Amino acid sequence: MPVDHYTPCPGGCNKKIKFCCSDLVGELEKIDRMLEGQQFAACRQHVETLLKKTPDRACLLATRVLLLRVSGQLEESSGAVADFIEHHPSNPVALAEAAMLAAAQAGGPTALKLLQQAIVASESSIHGRVWNAMNAVARVLAGEGNFLAARAVALMQVSIQRDDRRSLELLMELNSMSGIPLVMKTDSRMESCPQDASWKSDFDAAVLSANSGRWTEAVERFAALTETEPQAPSVWRNLATIRGWM
């Protein structure tokens, strides 16, 4: 897609370029051409030059991290990701890159926590970089034997985009694994709340968080409900399900 004033900013700020970095449109067009031509070294040099003039631009920080990752420079990536998050702590692309880096260096559970933050930061739409992080983290979780977590992330992707090839392939791989109890391969859905429950609004809010992929938030909501409604089986069941995913 051509870069212009109405292209979404590649930095993950949920704005069009016109409203966050209109002065860099020409530079972003040049960067886009370099990326398309796989001129990664030249592109990184150009980005570093621009960052010296504007060191806090999310679009440039996001591009630098991407270039380091695709070039396999993990050590330098750590510093670049940390710099990105320092300037933009709630940026979904920064958090997604941190999740992918953690998946490669620290393992699935650590990466999953960062992925959760990236999903929350995405608000109403999942950024492409967050989507890629979801698949990367799911595959690392699967490789480590964290079956429920890997399957839950893949299922979440399929629920968002049913024809996503990578997540469908991962689901097929997971479902064909031997030695995994059949019950663990059965889709776990959220239990419904009794219609006459006085706490139904809190319960439904927790379910919404879970179904939106904001599992950390959902766990906190259901855990709070166990304090006020300790005899409600649906609350405990949903809490156990999400903790299994995590």
C-alpha positions, 0 to 999 in steps of 0.5 A: 500500500503506498505511503501518504498522509492517510496511511496508518502510521507504522509506529502503532499510534493508531493515527494516520500519518497526517496527524502524527508525523506528516513532516516525515511522509517523504522519508517514510516513502523512501523507507518503504521502498528500501524495505520492499527492496530488502535494502536493510542495511541502507535503510537502517543507516537512513533511519538512524540518521533521522532518529538523531534529529527526532529521537522519539518518533514512534514510526522510526523507532518501530522501523529500527526494531523491525530492521534489527529483528529481520536481520537477526541482530537480537542483542542490538534489538534488546536495546532498541526495544527498550528505547522504544518502550521508554519513549512510548510505554503504551505503544502496541508495536513496541510491546509486540516487539518486546514480546517477540524478543522475549519469545526468542530469549526468555521463553513463552510465558514471559513473552505471553505477558508482554503480548497481553500488554500489546493486545490491551494497548491495541484498543479496538483493532489489532496492529499487524505487528501485534498479530505477528507477535501472537503467532510467534509467541504461540509457536514458542509456547507450543515448542515448550510444551505449553499446549493450552496457552499455544492453542488458546492464542491460535484460537483467538487469532482464528476467531478474529480472522478465520482464514489466517493460514499460519494460525490454522496450520498451528491449530492443526499441528496442535490438534494432531499431537499425540499424548495430549488428552482429548479434553485438552483439545476441546474448545474451552468456552466461557460459562454463562452467568445466571440471568438473575444474578445481581453480579451479572454485569461484572461477570459479563465484563470479565467474559468480554475481557476474556473473549477480547484476548485481555486475559490478565484483565479477565483473571483479575475480574473473575478473581474479584468475583470469587471474593464476593461470590465464592459459591458461584461455579461459573465464576470459578470455572471461567477463572480456571479456564483462563488461568489454563490459557495463561 
